[in-house]
Amino acid sequence: MHSSRLQPRLSSPPETSSHDPPPPQKPYLPNLHIPLPSPSPPPSAYLSPTLSATSRSPSPATLDQSKVSTTLPERIGPARTFWLYVSGHGFGHATRASALASALLQHGHHLHIITQAPSFLFPSPSASCTYRVGAVDPGVVQPLPYVIDADATFAGLANFLQPDYVQEWMKRETALLRLHSPAALLLDAPFLPALAAQSLSIPAFIVSNFTFDAVYAHLIRDIQDPALLAQAPRLVAQVTQAYQAAQGLFRLPGHIPTPIPPTVDLPLISRVPHLSRATVRARLGLQAGMTPRLLLVTFGGQRVGEDGWGALRVPQGWVALLCGVSPSSLPPTLPKGFMCADQKAYVPDLVGAADAVLGKLGFGTCAEVLACGTPLIYVRRAQFAEEEGLLRLMDDRAHPAVEMLREEFEDGLWDRAIRKALSEVGDKGKVPGWEVGGGELSAISTLEELLWRKDDENKKKGGAAMVELLDESINAGQMIPNA
């Protein structure tokens, strides 16, 4: 652990900012014949010939335009190279890291992204942005979106922390870091890279609302295997120790306790819609001002419910749009009232178009419904330690967030929760968007200032060392000062 950490000279984070997320992917519904571009095309490829470029702007009906800033803060110091390590567990880490990555690139920096998350979630590869598939953390094992297999998770953690594996991983990664010499590592939120950075005296900063040691510690109570239970505290301690090698924490809203104190508390990092609510709904075949209402269901590609999708049914007057679902997990025929978006659909567009979102309490979902003012209906995940922080976030923002019991969800008894969510937003169907990102811009300003100060301190130390060396040389008679 570092004996001292860099501390920024900071004013309060800006209340309103924006970022430039990756170009949106159009939703694809087979029966609507909406084409899907290849991953990471130029922005113009996302525009239908009948649409003007202005249709990519956030919709006034979806976002408060006063909260969308189009001006990036001035860069502090030179362009630098950063390595961004992103957990492959779920899409939430990847989507917020993508917003951070896009803003870094806009600021003229260079970026190398290391993750197992799909590349389409990140900015397009370029001379300034490279992407490497790599195992950076063990994550957790989820048989269902709201259930964790504690034994399988700890078995995976034990394998990941095997001394031989860790030694090989560290050897390979430190060799690459030594070769390329990035200015800093950004972690959302793998732990081993912090140790690699420490060994080379490279600053590493965690950018997250939680760290995985808290997740693992919370799961110990659910372990059934006595052998795993016996070694679990030691494994968690190893993860905590690795995180403590980081030089700082850029803490996001909805946070829970972490093993190091925050360097700065950031605003939300959130992607925002590019297409208006009306445009997206029209592409989905939903007429303006008419039923059915749109329910966005966001449980990713995992199997939902003990009986899969077949047991689900949507309330009368609603259409359910499944988001991020793997085709292999779907039955040959979807239940009545269900549609499926392409896995690469740009989710914030769908969140902005929806009358309600049904899913889990994940950071990305919470951030995007807050930005769009869309009510959230969630199924609790009692095994997830970070959920308490996200519940507090929604409560602090007084945002409509209604719990649907797991039994209600799996039995298709959705009416109660949906009606309650709609009753909390009234006739308007939306609530004012609380905030549209900004966390990535605060993170960049903090990071740039920290590194600029570090460079300045190094220059002063270097100058002092040179003066001391000259004095020693003069005193030894090796040099004669000018008269």
C-alpha positions in Angstrom: 0.0 0.0 0.0 1.3 3.5 -0.8 2.4 5.5 2.2 0.8 8.6 0.7 -1.8 9.3 -2.0 -2.0 12.1 -4.4 -4.7 14.6 -3.2 -6.3 16.9 -5.7 -6.9 20.6 -5.4 -10.5 20.6 -6.2 -13.5 22.8 -6.3 -17.0 21.3 -6.1 -17.8 19.0 -9.1 -19.8 20.7 -11.8 -23.5 20.3 -11.5 -24.1 20.0 -15.2 -21.9 18.4 -17.8 -22.2 16.1 -20.8 -20.1 13.6 -22.6 -20.0 12.2 -26.1 -21.0 8.5 -25.7 -20.4 6.0 -28.5 -22.8 6.5 -31.5 -26.1 4.8 -30.8 -27.0 1.4 -32.2 -30.6 1.4 -33.6 -33.0 -1.1 -32.1 -33.7 -4.0 -34.3 -37.0 -5.9 -34.4 -37.2 -8.5 -37.1 -40.7 -7.7 -38.1 -39.9 -4.0 -38.4 -36.9 -4.5 -40.7 -34.8 -1.8 -39.0 -31.2 -2.3 -40.3 -28.4 -2.7 -37.8 -25.0 -1.1 -38.8 -21.8 -3.0 -38.2 -20.2 -2.3 -34.9 -18.8 1.2 -34.4 -19.6 2.8 -37.8 -19.3 6.6 -38.3 -22.2 8.6 -36.8 -23.9 9.2 -40.1 -24.4 5.5 -40.5 -27.0 5.6 -37.7 -29.2 8.1 -39.4 -32.1 7.0 -41.6 -32.3 8.8 -44.9 -35.6 10.4 -43.8 -34.1 11.8 -40.6 -32.1 15.0 -40.1 -29.0 15.1 -38.0 -30.9 16.9 -35.3 -32.8 13.8 -34.5 -29.7 12.5 -32.8 -29.9 15.2 -30.2 -31.5 14.4 -26.8 -35.2 14.8 -27.0 -36.8 17.8 -25.1 -39.5 15.4 -24.0 -36.9 13.1 -22.5 -34.1 15.3 -21.1 -33.9 18.7 -19.5 -31.8 20.6 -22.1 -30.4 22.9 -19.5 -28.6 20.0 -17.9 -26.8 19.1 -21.1 -23.5 20.9 -21.6 -21.8 20.8 -24.9 -18.5 22.3 -23.8 -15.7 20.2 -22.5 -13.5 21.8 -19.8 -10.0 22.9 -20.9 -7.5 20.1 -20.7 -4.9 20.4 -17.8 -1.5 19.4 -19.0 -0.4 17.4 -22.0 -2.1 14.6 -23.8 -1.4 11.3 -22.0 -2.0 7.6 -22.4 -4.3 5.8 -20.0 -5.0 2.1 -19.6 -8.6 1.4 -18.6 -9.3 -2.0 -17.0 -13.0 -2.9 -17.0 -14.8 -5.7 -15.3 -16.5 -8.1 -17.7 -19.3 -8.8 -15.1 -22.5 -7.5 -16.7 -22.7 -4.5 -19.0 -23.0 -1.8 -16.3 -19.2 -1.4 -15.8 -18.7 -1.3 -19.5 -21.3 1.3 -20.3 -20.1 3.8 -17.7 -16.5 3.1 -18.6 -17.4 3.7 -22.2 -18.7 7.2 -21.4 -15.4 7.9 -19.5 -13.4 6.5 -22.4 -15.2 8.7 -25.0 -14.6 11.8 -22.9 -10.9 11.0 -22.5 -10.6 10.6 -26.2 -12.3 13.9 -26.8 -9.8 15.6 -24.5 -7.0 14.4 -26.8 -5.8 11.5 -24.7 -4.9 8.0 -25.8 -6.5 4.9 -24.4 -6.0 1.2 -24.1 -9.0 -0.8 -22.9 -8.6 -4.2 -21.3 -11.7 -6.2 -20.6 -13.8 -9.3 -21.4 -16.9 -7.1 -22.1 -18.0 -6.9 -25.8 -16.1 -4.4 -27.9 -19.3 -2.9 -29.3 -19.9 -1.2 -26.0 -16.8 0.9 -26.3 -15.5 3.6 -28.6 -14.4 2.5 -32.1 -10.8 1.3 -32.3 -8.5 4.0 -33.7 -5.0 5.3 -33.6 -5.9 6.8 -30.2 -8.0 3.9 -28.8 -7.0 0.2 -28.7 -8.9 -2.7 -27.2 -7.5 -6.0 -25.8 -9.6 -8.9 -24.6 -8.2 -10.1 -21.3 -9.3 -11.7 -18.0 -9.1 -8.9 -15.4 -11.3 -10.3 -12.7 -13.4 -13.4 -11.8 -16.7 -11.5 -11.3 -19.5 -13.5 -9.8 -21.6 -16.5 -11.1 -25.3 -15.8 -11.7 -27.7 -18.6 -12.6 -30.4 -15.9 -12.7 -30.1 -12.1 -12.9 -31.1 -11.7 -9.3 -29.4 -14.7 -7.8 -25.7 -15.4 -7.2 -24.2 -18.9 -6.8 -21.9 -18.2 -3.8 -20.1 -21.5 -4.0 -19.4 -21.2 -7.7 -18.3 -17.6 -7.2 -15.8 -18.4 -4.5 -14.5 -21.4 -6.4 -13.8 -19.0 -9.3 -12.2 -16.5 -7.0 -10.0 -19.2 -5.5 -8.9 -20.3 -9.0 -8.2 -16.7 -10.0 -6.1 -16.1 -6.9 -4.0 -19.2 -7.3 -0.4 -18.1 -6.7 0.9 -19.5 -10.0 -1.9 -17.8 -11.9 -1.4 -14.5 -10.2 2.4 -14.6 -10.7 1.9 -15.4 -14.4 -0.7 -12.6 -14.8 1.5 -10.1 -13.0 4.5 -11.0 -15.1 2.7 -10.6 -18.4 0.9 -7.4 -17.4 3.9 -5.7 -15.8 5.9 -6.4 -18.9 3.3 -4.7 -21.1 3.0 -1.8 -18.7 6.8 -1.4 -18.6 6.9 -1.4 -22.4 4.2 1.1 -23.0 4.5 3.3 -19.8 0.9 4.7 -19.4 0.5 7.8 -17.3 -2.1 6.1 -15.1 -4.4 3.1 -14.8 -8.2 3.5 -14.4 -10.0 0.5 -12.8 -13.7 -0.2 -13.0 -13.3 -2.2 -10.8 -10.7 -5.0 -11.2 -8.2 -5.4 -8.3 -5.1 -7.1 -9.7 -4.1 -4.2 -12.0 -3.6 -2.0 -8.9 -0.9 -4.4 -7.7 0.8 -4.3 -11.2 0.7 -0.6 -11.2 2.1 -0.3 -7.7 5.1 -2.6 -8.6 6.0 -0.1 -11.4 5.2 3.1 -9.5 2.4 3.9 -12.0 -0.6 5.7 -10.4 -3.8 3.6 -10.4 -7.3 5.0 -9.7 -10.5 3.1 -9.0 -13.5 4.6 -10.7 -16.6 2.9 -9.2 -19.4 3.0 -6.6 -18.2 -0.2 -5.0 -15.3 -2.7 -4.9 -15.6 -6.5 -5.3 -14.2 -7.3 -1.9 -17.5 -6.0 -0.4 -19.4 -8.1 -2.8 -17.5 -11.2 -1.9 -17.6 -10.5 1.9 -21.4 -10.2 1.6 -21.6 -13.6 0.0 -19.7 -15.6 2.6 -22.9 -16.2 4.5 -24.4 -18.1 1.5 -21.5 -20.5 1.0 -22.5 -24.2 1.5 -19.1 -26.0 0.9 -17.2 -26.1 4.2 -13.8 -26.1 2.4 -14.7 -22.9 0.5 -16.2 -21.4 3.7 -13.0 -21.9 5.5 -10.8 -20.1 3.0 -13.3 -17.4 2.0 -12.1 -14.7 4.6 -8.5 -15.1 3.4 -9.6 -14.7 -0.3 -11.6 -11.6 0.5 -8.6 -10.1 2.4 -6.4 -10.7 -0.6 -8.9 -8.7 -2.8 -9.0 -5.9 -0.2 -5.2 -5.8 0.0 -4.9 -5.5 -3.8 -7.4 -2.6 -3.9 -5.4 -0.8 -1.3 -2.5 -0.6 -3.7 -4.4 1.9 -5.7 -3.5 5.6 -5.2 -7.0 6.9 -5.2 -10.8 6.3 -5.6 -13.0 8.3 -7.8 -16.2 7.5 -6.1 -19.5 7.4 -7.9 -23.0 8.0 -6.5 -24.8 5.0 -5.0 -21.6 3.9 -3.3 -21.1 1.5 -0.4 -18.0 1.3 1.9 -14.7 0.7 0.1 -11.2 -0.2 1.3 -9.7 3.1 0.5 -11.1 6.6 1.1 -12.4 8.6 -1.8 -10.1 11.0 -3.6 -13.2 12.8 -5.0 -16.9 12.2 -5.1 -18.1 12.3 -8.7 -21.5 13.1 -10.2 -23.2 10.3 -12.2 -21.6 8.8 -15.2 -24.5 8.2 -17.6 -25.1 7.7 -21.3 -27.9 9.8 -22.7 -30.4 9.2 -25.6 -29.5 10.3 -29.1 -32.8 9.7 -30.7 -36.0 11.4 -29.6 -38.7 9.4 -27.7 -41.1 9.9 -30.7 -38.5 8.7 -33.2 -37.7 5.5 -31.3 -41.4 4.7 -30.6 -42.2 5.2 -34.3 -39.5 2.8 -35.3 -41.0 0.3 -32.8 -44.4 0.7 -34.5 -45.9 2.6 -31.6 -48.2 5.5 -32.7 -47.8 8.8 -30.9 -50.4 9.4 -28.2 -51.9 5.9 -28.5 -51.7 2.6 -26.6 -49.9 0.3 -26.0 -47.5 1.7 -23.4 -43.9 0.5 -23.7 -42.2 -1.5 -20.9 -38.5 -2.0 -21.3 -37.3 -5.2 -19.7 -33.6 -5.2 -19.0 -32.3 -8.4 -17.5 -29.5 -9.0 -20.0 -28.8 -12.3 -21.7 -29.5 -14.5 -18.7 -32.4 -16.8 -18.2 -35.3 -15.1 -16.5 -37.4 -17.1 -14.0 -37.3 -20.8 -13.2 -39.5 -21.5 -16.3 -37.8 -19.1 -18.6 -39.6 -16.5 -20.8 -42.6 -18.8 -21.5 -44.1 -18.1 -18.1 -44.1 -14.3 -18.5 -47.0 -12.2 -19.7 -47.4 -8.5 -20.1 -50.4 -6.6 -18.8 -53.2 -5.5 -21.1 -52.4 -2.3 -22.9 -48.7 -2.8 -22.8 -45.9 -4.1 -25.0 -42.7 -5.5 -23.4 -39.5 -4.9 -25.2 -36.7 -7.3 -24.2 -33.3 -5.7 -24.1 -29.9 -7.3 -24.3 -31.3 -10.8 -24.6 -29.3 -13.5 -26.3 -31.3 -15.2 -29.1 -30.2 -18.6 -27.8 -32.1 -17.9 -24.5 -35.4 -17.2 -26.3 -38.2 -19.6 -27.1 -39.1 -20.1 -30.8 -42.1 -17.9 -30.2 -42.2 -15.0 -27.7 -45.2 -14.7 -25.4 -48.0 -12.4 -26.6 -47.1 -8.7 -26.3 -43.3 -9.3 -26.2 -40.8 -7.9 -28.7 -37.0 -8.3 -28.7 -34.4 -5.6 -29.4 -31.1 -6.4 -30.9 -28.3 -7.1 -28.3 -26.4 -4.2 -29.7 -29.2 -1.7 -29.4 -28.3 1.6 -27.8 -30.1 1.2 -24.6 -30.5 4.9 -23.5 -32.6 5.5 -26.6 -34.9 2.7 -25.4 -35.0 4.0 -21.8 -36.0 7.4 -23.0 -38.8 5.9 -25.2 -40.2 3.6 -22.5 -43.1 4.4 -20.1 -41.4 2.3 -17.5 -38.3 0.1 -17.1 -38.4 -3.3 -15.5 -35.1 -4.7 -14.4 -32.5 -5.0 -11.6 -30.9 -2.3 -9.5 -27.7 -1.9 -11.5 -25.7 1.3 -11.7 -26.2 1.7 -15.5 -30.0 1.2 -15.3 -30.3 3.6 -12.3 -28.2 6.3 -14.0 -30.1 6.1 -17.3 -33.6 6.2 -15.7 -32.5 9.1 -13.6 -31.3 10.9 -16.7 -34.4 10.2 -18.7 -37.0 10.6 -15.9 -38.4 7.1 -16.6 -39.9 5.1 -13.7 -38.0 2.0 -12.5 -39.6 -1.3 -11.5 -37.0 -3.6 -9.9 -36.6 -7.1 -8.6 -34.5 -7.2 -5.5 -31.1 -8.9 -5.4 -30.5 -9.5 -1.7 -27.2 -11.1 -2.4 -25.7 -8.0 -4.0 -24.0 -5.8 -1.5 -24.0 -2.7 -3.8 -27.8 -2.7 -4.0 -28.2 -0.8 -0.8 -26.2 2.1 -2.2 -28.2 2.2 -5.4 -31.5 2.1 -3.4 -30.2 5.1 -1.4 -29.3 6.9 -4.6 -32.9 6.5 -6.0 -34.4 7.5 -2.7 -32.1 10.6 -2.4 -33.3 11.7 -5.9 -36.9 10.9 -5.0 -37.1 9.0 -8.3 -40.0 6.5 -8.8 -38.6 3.1 -8.0 -41.1 0.3 -7.2 -40.2 -3.1 -6.0 -41.7 -6.1 -7.8 -41.4 -9.3 -5.8 -39.5 -12.1 -7.5 -42.6 -14.3 -7.3 -44.7 -11.6 -9.0 -42.1 -11.3 -11.8 -41.7 -15.0 -12.5 -45.5 -15.6 -12.3 -46.2 -12.7 -14.7 -48.1 -10.8 -12.1 -46.8 -7.4 -13.2 -49.9 -5.2 -12.9 -49.5 -4.1 -9.3 -46.0 -2.8 -9.6 -46.6 -1.2 -13.0 -49.7 0.7 -11.8 -47.9 1.9 -8.7 -44.9 3.2 -10.8 -47.2 5.1 -13.1 -49.2 6.5 -10.2 -46.0 8.1 -8.9 -45.3 10.0 -12.1 -48.9 11.1 -12.7 -50.4 12.1 -16.1 -47.1 13.3 -17.5 -45.7 9.8 -17.5 -42.2 11.1 -16.8 -40.4 12.9 -14.0 -37.8 15.6 -14.6 -34.4 14.1 -15.4 -32.1 14.6 -12.3 -28.8 14.8 -14.0 -27.2 13.9 -17.3 -23.8 12.4 -16.5 -21.0 14.8 -15.8 -19.0 12.3 -13.6 -16.7 11.4 -16.5 -15.8 15.1 -17.0 -15.1 15.6 -13.3 -13.0 12.4 -13.3 -10.9 13.7 -16.2 -10.4 17.1 -14.6 -9.4 15.5 -11.3 -7.1 13.0 -13.1 -5.4 15.6 -15.2 -4.8 17.9 -12.2 -3.4 15.1 -10.1 -0.9 14.0 -12.9 0.0 17.7 -13.6 0.8 18.2 -9.9 2.8 14.9 -9.9 4.8 16.1 -12.9 5.4 19.5 -11.2 6.5 17.8 -8.0 8.9 15.5 -10.0 10.4 18.5 -11.8 11.0 20.2 -8.5 12.5 17.1 -7.0 14.6 16.6 -10.1 15.8 20.2 -9.9 16.6 19.9 -6.3 18.5 16.7 -6.9 20.5 18.3 -9.7 21.4 21.3 -7.5 22.5 18.9 -4.7 24.6 17.0 -7.2 26.3 20.1 -8.5 27.0 21.3 -4.9 28.6 17.9 -4.1 30.7 18.1 -7.3 31.8 21.7 -6.6 32.7 20.8 -3.0 34.7 17.8 -4.3 36.6 20.0 -6.6 35.3 18.3 -9.7 33.7 21.5 -11.0 34.6 25.2 -10.7 31.6 27.6 -10.6 31.6 30.6 -12.9 33.0 33.8 -11.5 
